[in-house]
Amino acid sequence: MTTTAKAGEPVGNSAPRGRSHGRRVLAACGLAHFTHDGFSDTIYLLLPVWAESFGLSHAQVGILKTVFSGSLASSQLPAGLLAERWGARWVLVISTLVVGLAFMALGLAGGFASLAVLLCCAGLASGAQHTLSSTLVAEAYREGRLRAALGTYNFTGDLGKVAAPVLVAGGIALMGWRASSLALGAFGCVVGIGLFIALKRLGTGDAPRGKPTSTRGFRFGDWGVTDRAGFRLLAAIGMLDGAVRTGFLTFLPFLLIAKGAGVGTVGLALALTLGGGAAGKLACGFLAERIGVTRTVVLTELATGAGILALLAVPLVGAMMLLPLVGLALNGTSSALYGTVPEFAAPGRQSRIFGLFYTLTIGASAAAPVLCGLLSDLAGVPVTLAVVAVAALAPIPLCPLLARSLRSA
């Protein structure tokens, strides 16, 4: 018996596929997440290398990071809109190829201007991945354990954040930063081709057929948000959580240096934090399945605030021991939040809502370091991180309101 795709739904995704299909889609999207997040965090490693090679000032280094982060945030929503017209598969594959080509070109860059242009291209392309991969996973698991699946998807991104900078650092030591950038970019292009083959065989991410169906749940203009108040609460919690995360990670090295850490110790500390964060994203996706999203958010935000305050009080050795636990709570919240986004989406509008959600949360994350930097100049790093710890508690009063929206959905 042939199943006809509903209007506005991707062709090939209209019928349930089973667990095996879902696992394969999750594996493909996990590879995309691993690759793109690895590229993004490799920039932290390359910035000081570029500064030394081209004689860049700290202000120019900051501008380069802002160019990439701003481009990344601005392309989340357009990626979702493009996927509604062309299909998620084509947009995801093309964006991965563009990121790979941009990093290959970075290996040939001649100075600040070319670095800025190429990082802008890489950021615009890489912004598509979160929206589209999340949408594909949500479609594959719409009748299964969605939060657990998205938690696993988020976990793969954190693996990329840990693995890629380490591998590129080794490459720089062996063959220099230009050859390492070329090799990394070539890897991205290979992944892009592999994603096209895998998603094509799975029959997922095809271009939509017809126009999205309109339902009585359609509110909030044409975004396809079925519960305006509930989505606003979810987005507000995500924005606060993202701002806390980037504010903390930006100024954690300064706190550790003040406690006597050297450069190598700071690198280890970041690895411990990101490793704990990877475990947190995986664990909290499953935790949200068992106890609910709002209870999970309350637990992780309480642990984050308490952990940051504890880091301020303990010596360096104690801080190193605490960092994996702080990372677990710090990054774990996002898995619970991402898995809730589809619950506010009308049929055929998941990519658009994921794009809107990521735009808001990543935009807040990009703005936080600037605000924290101004406060740090005025009052010092410990005071800044204490404020960040208190800010981690801000989403908690919103959780009961979100819980009511989810129960009434």
C-alpha positions as CSV (number, residue, x, y, z in Angstrom):
1,M,0.0,0.0,0.0
2,T,1.5,3.3,-1.1
3,T,1.6,6.2,1.4
4,T,1.2,9.7,0.0
5,A,3.1,12.5,1.6
6,K,1.1,15.2,3.1
7,A,1.3,18.7,1.7
8,G,4.2,20.6,3.2
9,E,6.0,17.5,4.5
10,P,9.2,16.2,3.0
11,V,8.7,13.4,0.5
12,G,9.9,10.1,1.9
13,N,9.3,11.2,5.5
14,S,5.5,10.8,5.6
15,A,5.4,7.2,6.9
16,P,7.0,5.8,10.1
17,R,10.3,4.0,9.3
18,G,11.1,2.1,12.5
19,R,14.0,2.2,14.9
20,S,16.7,1.1,12.4
21,H,15.9,4.1,10.1
22,G,15.9,6.5,13.0
23,R,19.3,5.2,14.2
24,R,20.8,5.7,10.7
25,V,19.4,9.2,10.4
26,L,20.8,10.0,13.9
27,A,24.2,8.6,12.9
28,A,24.3,10.8,9.7
29,C,23.2,13.9,11.6
30,G,25.6,13.2,14.4
31,L,28.5,13.1,11.9
32,A,27.4,16.5,10.6
33,H,27.2,17.9,14.2
34,F,30.6,16.4,15.0
35,T,32.1,18.0,11.9
36,H,30.6,21.5,12.2
37,D,31.1,21.9,16.0
38,G,34.7,20.6,15.6
39,F,35.3,23.3,12.9
40,S,33.8,26.0,15.2
41,D,35.9,25.2,18.2
42,T,39.1,24.8,16.2
43,I,38.9,28.6,15.6
44,Y,39.8,29.1,19.2
45,L,43.0,27.3,18.5
46,L,43.7,29.1,15.3
47,L,43.1,32.6,16.5
48,P,46.4,33.0,18.4
49,V,48.3,31.3,15.5
50,W,46.8,33.8,13.0
51,A,47.7,36.7,15.4
52,E,51.3,35.6,15.5
53,S,51.5,34.9,11.7
54,F,49.9,38.2,10.6
55,G,50.7,40.5,13.5
56,L,47.1,41.0,14.5
57,S,46.1,43.1,17.5
58,H,43.8,41.7,20.2
59,A,41.1,43.9,18.8
60,Q,41.4,42.3,15.4
61,V,41.4,38.8,16.9
62,G,38.1,39.8,18.7
63,I,36.6,41.1,15.5
64,L,37.4,37.8,13.7
65,K,35.6,35.8,16.5
66,T,32.6,38.1,16.4
67,V,32.4,37.9,12.6
68,F,32.2,34.1,12.8
69,S,29.8,34.0,15.8
70,G,27.5,36.7,14.3
71,S,27.4,34.9,11.0
72,L,26.6,31.6,12.7
73,A,23.7,33.1,14.6
74,S,22.3,35.0,11.7
75,S,22.0,32.0,9.3
76,Q,20.0,29.7,11.6
77,L,16.6,30.9,10.5
78,P,17.3,31.4,6.8
79,A,18.6,27.8,6.7
80,G,15.2,26.6,8.0
81,L,13.4,28.7,5.4
82,L,15.6,27.4,2.6
83,A,15.0,23.8,3.7
84,E,11.2,24.3,3.3
85,R,11.8,25.1,-0.4
86,W,14.8,22.9,-1.4
87,G,14.7,20.2,1.3
88,A,17.0,19.8,4.3
89,R,19.3,17.3,2.6
90,W,20.5,19.7,-0.1
91,V,20.9,22.7,2.2
92,L,22.8,20.6,4.8
93,V,25.1,19.1,2.2
94,I,25.9,22.4,0.4
95,S,26.5,24.1,3.8
96,T,29.0,21.4,4.8
97,L,30.8,21.6,1.5
98,V,31.0,25.4,1.8
99,V,32.5,25.2,5.3
100,G,35.1,22.7,4.1
101,L,36.0,24.9,1.1
102,A,36.2,28.0,3.4
103,F,38.6,26.2,5.8
104,M,40.7,25.1,2.8
105,A,40.9,28.7,1.7
106,L,41.8,29.8,5.2
107,G,45.0,27.8,4.7
108,L,45.8,30.2,1.8
109,A,44.7,33.4,3.6
110,G,47.1,36.4,3.4
111,G,45.9,38.6,6.3
112,F,43.1,40.1,8.4
113,A,40.7,41.0,5.5
114,S,40.8,37.6,3.9
115,L,40.5,35.8,7.2
116,A,37.4,37.9,8.1
117,V,35.7,37.2,4.7
118,L,36.4,33.5,4.9
119,L,35.2,33.2,8.5
120,C,32.0,35.0,7.6
121,C,31.4,32.5,4.8
122,A,32.2,29.6,7.1
123,G,29.9,31.0,9.8
124,L,27.0,31.6,7.5
125,A,27.3,28.0,6.1
126,S,27.8,26.3,9.4
127,G,24.7,27.9,10.9
128,A,22.5,25.6,8.8
129,Q,23.7,22.5,10.5
130,H,21.9,22.8,13.9
131,T,18.6,23.7,12.4
132,L,18.5,21.1,9.7
133,S,20.1,18.2,11.6
134,S,17.7,18.7,14.5
135,T,14.8,18.7,12.1
136,L,15.9,15.5,10.5
137,V,16.3,13.8,13.8
138,A,13.0,15.1,15.1
139,E,11.3,13.7,12.0
140,A,13.0,10.3,12.3
141,Y,12.0,10.0,16.0
142,R,8.6,11.7,16.0
143,E,7.0,8.5,17.3
144,G,10.0,7.4,19.4
145,R,12.3,8.7,22.2
146,L,12.8,12.2,20.7
147,R,14.6,13.8,23.7
148,A,17.0,10.9,24.1
149,A,17.7,11.0,20.3
150,L,18.4,14.8,20.4
151,G,20.5,14.3,23.5
152,T,22.6,11.8,21.6
153,Y,22.8,14.2,18.6
154,N,24.0,17.0,20.9
155,F,26.6,14.6,22.4
156,T,28.2,14.1,19.0
157,G,28.7,17.8,18.6
158,D,30.6,18.0,21.9
159,L,32.8,15.1,20.8
160,G,33.8,17.2,17.8
161,K,34.6,20.2,20.0
162,V,37.0,18.0,22.0
163,A,38.5,16.0,19.2
164,A,39.0,18.5,16.4
165,P,41.2,21.1,18.2
166,V,43.4,18.3,19.6
167,L,43.9,16.8,16.1
168,V,44.5,20.1,14.5
169,A,47.0,21.1,17.3
170,G,48.9,17.9,16.4
171,G,48.7,18.7,12.7
172,I,50.1,22.2,13.3
173,A,53.1,20.8,15.2
174,L,53.8,18.4,12.4
175,M,53.1,20.4,9.2
176,G,52.1,23.9,10.1
177,W,48.8,25.7,10.4
178,R,48.2,26.2,6.7
179,A,48.5,22.6,5.8
180,S,46.4,21.6,8.8
181,S,43.7,24.0,7.7
182,L,43.7,22.6,4.2
183,A,43.5,19.1,5.6
184,L,40.6,20.0,7.9
185,G,38.7,21.6,5.1
186,A,39.2,18.6,2.8
187,F,37.8,16.4,5.6
188,G,34.7,18.7,5.7
189,C,34.2,18.3,1.9
190,V,34.5,14.5,2.2
191,V,31.9,14.6,5.0
192,G,29.6,16.7,2.8
193,I,29.7,14.1,0.0
194,G,29.1,11.3,2.5
195,L,26.1,13.1,4.0
196,F,24.5,13.4,0.6
197,I,25.0,9.7,-0.2
198,A,23.7,8.6,3.3
199,L,20.7,10.8,3.4
200,K,19.7,10.0,-0.2
201,R,19.8,6.3,0.5
202,L,17.7,6.9,3.7
203,G,15.1,8.8,1.7
204,T,15.1,11.7,4.2
205,G,15.5,15.4,3.8
206,D,13.8,15.6,0.4
207,A,12.2,18.8,-0.9
208,P,8.7,19.4,0.5
209,R,5.7,18.7,-1.7
210,G,3.1,21.4,-1.9
211,K,2.5,24.1,0.7
212,P,2.4,23.5,4.5
213,T,-1.1,22.7,5.7
214,S,-2.8,25.3,7.8
215,T,-4.2,24.3,11.2
216,R,-6.2,25.9,13.9
217,G,-2.9,25.7,16.0
218,F,-1.2,28.1,13.6
219,R,-0.4,31.2,15.6
220,F,2.4,33.7,15.9
221,G,2.2,34.9,12.3
222,D,3.6,32.4,9.8
223,W,6.2,30.8,12.0
224,G,4.1,27.7,12.7
225,V,4.3,28.0,16.5
226,T,1.3,26.3,18.0
227,D,1.6,27.9,21.4
228,R,3.0,31.4,21.4
229,A,3.3,31.8,25.2
230,G,4.9,28.3,25.6
231,F,7.5,28.9,22.9
232,R,8.4,32.3,24.3
233,L,9.1,30.6,27.7
234,L,11.2,27.9,26.1
235,A,13.2,30.4,24.1
236,A,13.7,32.7,27.1
237,I,15.1,29.7,29.1
238,G,17.3,28.8,26.2
239,M,18.6,32.3,25.8
240,L,19.4,32.6,29.6
241,D,21.1,29.2,29.6
242,G,23.2,30.0,26.5
243,A,24.3,33.3,27.9
244,V,25.4,31.7,31.1
245,R,27.3,29.0,29.3
246,T,29.3,31.4,27.0
247,G,29.9,33.9,29.7
248,F,31.3,31.2,32.0
249,L,33.5,29.6,29.4
250,T,34.9,32.9,28.2
251,F,36.2,33.9,31.6
252,L,37.0,30.5,33.2
253,P,40.6,30.6,31.9
254,F,41.2,34.0,33.6
255,L,39.9,32.6,36.9
256,L,42.2,29.6,36.7
257,I,45.2,31.7,35.8
258,A,44.6,33.8,38.9
259,K,44.6,30.6,40.9
260,G,48.1,29.7,39.5
261,A,47.3,27.7,36.4
262,G,49.6,27.7,33.4
263,V,48.7,27.5,29.7
264,G,48.8,23.7,29.7
265,T,46.6,23.5,32.8
266,V,44.1,25.8,31.3
267,G,43.9,23.6,28.2
268,L,43.4,20.5,30.3
269,A,40.7,22.4,32.3
270,L,38.8,23.3,29.1
271,A,39.0,19.6,28.0
272,L,37.7,18.4,31.3
273,T,34.8,21.0,31.2
274,L,33.9,20.1,27.6
275,G,34.2,16.4,28.3
276,G,31.8,16.8,31.2
277,G,29.5,18.8,28.9
278,A,29.4,16.0,26.3
279,A,28.4,13.5,29.0
280,G,25.8,16.0,30.3
281,K,24.2,16.5,26.9
282,L,23.9,12.7,26.5
283,A,22.7,12.0,30.1
284,C,20.2,14.9,30.3
285,G,18.4,13.9,27.1
286,F,17.6,10.6,28.7
287,L,16.9,12.2,32.1
288,A,14.3,14.5,30.5
289,E,12.6,11.4,29.1
290,R,12.2,10.0,32.6
291,I,11.5,13.0,34.9
292,G,10.3,15.7,32.4
293,V,12.0,18.7,30.8
294,T,11.2,21.3,33.4
295,R,12.5,19.2,36.3
296,T,15.7,18.5,34.4
297,V,16.2,22.2,33.7
298,V,15.7,23.0,37.4
299,L,18.3,20.4,38.5
300,T,20.9,21.4,35.9
301,E,20.6,25.2,36.5
302,L,20.8,24.7,40.3
303,A,23.9,22.5,39.8
304,T,25.4,25.1,37.4
305,G,25.0,28.0,39.8
306,A,26.3,26.1,42.8
307,G,29.2,24.7,40.8
308,I,30.4,28.1,39.6
309,L,30.2,29.5,43.1
310,A,32.2,26.6,44.4
311,L,34.9,27.1,41.8
312,L,35.4,30.7,43.1
313,A,36.0,29.4,46.6
314,V,38.3,26.4,46.1
315,P,42.0,26.3,45.1
316,L,43.2,25.2,41.7
317,V,43.3,21.4,42.4
318,G,39.8,21.5,43.8
319,A,38.6,23.5,40.8
320,M,40.1,21.0,38.3
321,M,38.2,18.2,40.1
322,L,34.9,20.2,40.0
323,L,35.1,21.2,36.3
324,P,33.7,17.9,34.8
325,L,30.7,18.1,37.1
326,V,30.2,21.8,36.3
327,G,30.5,21.0,32.6
328,L,27.9,18.3,32.9
329,A,25.3,20.6,34.3
330,L,26.3,23.6,32.2
331,N,25.8,21.8,28.9
332,G,23.1,19.3,30.0
333,T,20.2,21.8,30.0
334,S,20.4,22.3,26.2
335,S,19.5,18.6,25.5
336,A,16.2,18.9,27.4
337,L,15.4,22.2,25.7
338,Y,16.1,21.1,22.1
339,G,14.0,18.0,22.5
340,T,11.0,20.2,23.5
341,V,11.1,22.5,20.4
342,P,9.1,20.1,18.1
343,E,6.2,20.1,20.6
344,F,5.5,23.7,19.6
345,A,5.7,23.1,15.9
346,A,2.8,22.9,13.5
347,P,3.0,20.2,10.7
348,G,5.7,21.0,8.1
349,R,7.2,23.8,10.2
350,Q,9.8,22.1,12.3
351,S,12.9,23.4,10.4
352,R,11.5,27.0,10.7
353,I,10.9,26.7,14.4
354,F,14.3,25.1,15.1
355,G,15.9,28.0,13.1
356,L,14.0,30.6,15.1
357,F,15.0,28.9,18.4
358,Y,18.7,28.6,17.5
359,T,18.8,32.2,16.3
360,L,17.5,33.5,19.6
361,T,19.7,31.2,21.8
362,I,22.9,31.6,19.8
363,G,22.4,35.3,19.5
364,A,22.1,35.6,23.3
365,S,25.2,33.5,23.6
366,A,27.2,35.7,21.3
367,A,26.2,38.9,23.2
368,A,27.1,37.5,26.7
369,P,30.9,37.7,26.5
370,V,30.8,41.4,25.6
371,L,28.6,42.2,28.6
372,C,30.7,40.0,30.9
373,G,33.9,41.7,29.6
374,L,32.6,45.1,30.5
375,L,31.6,43.9,34.0
376,S,35.0,42.2,34.4
377,D,36.9,45.4,33.6
378,L,34.9,47.3,36.2
379,A,34.7,44.7,39.1
380,G,37.0,41.8,38.2
381,V,36.6,38.2,37.0
382,P,35.4,36.7,40.4
383,V,32.6,39.2,40.6
384,T,31.7,38.6,37.0
385,L,31.5,34.8,37.5
386,A,29.5,35.3,40.6
387,V,26.9,37.2,38.6
388,V,27.0,34.5,36.0
389,A,26.3,31.9,38.7
390,V,23.3,33.9,39.9
391,A,22.1,34.3,36.3
392,A,22.1,30.5,36.0
393,L,19.2,30.5,38.5
394,A,17.1,32.9,36.4
395,P,15.4,30.2,34.3
396,I,14.0,28.4,37.3
397,P,11.0,30.6,37.9
398,L,10.0,30.2,34.3
399,C,9.9,26.4,34.5
400,P,6.5,26.0,36.2
401,L,5.0,28.2,33.6
402,L,6.6,26.1,30.8
403,A,5.3,22.9,32.5
404,R,1.7,24.2,32.4
405,S,2.1,25.0,28.6
406,L,3.4,21.5,28.0
407,R,0.6,19.9,29.9
408,S,-2.0,21.9,28.0
409,A,-0.5,21.1,24.6
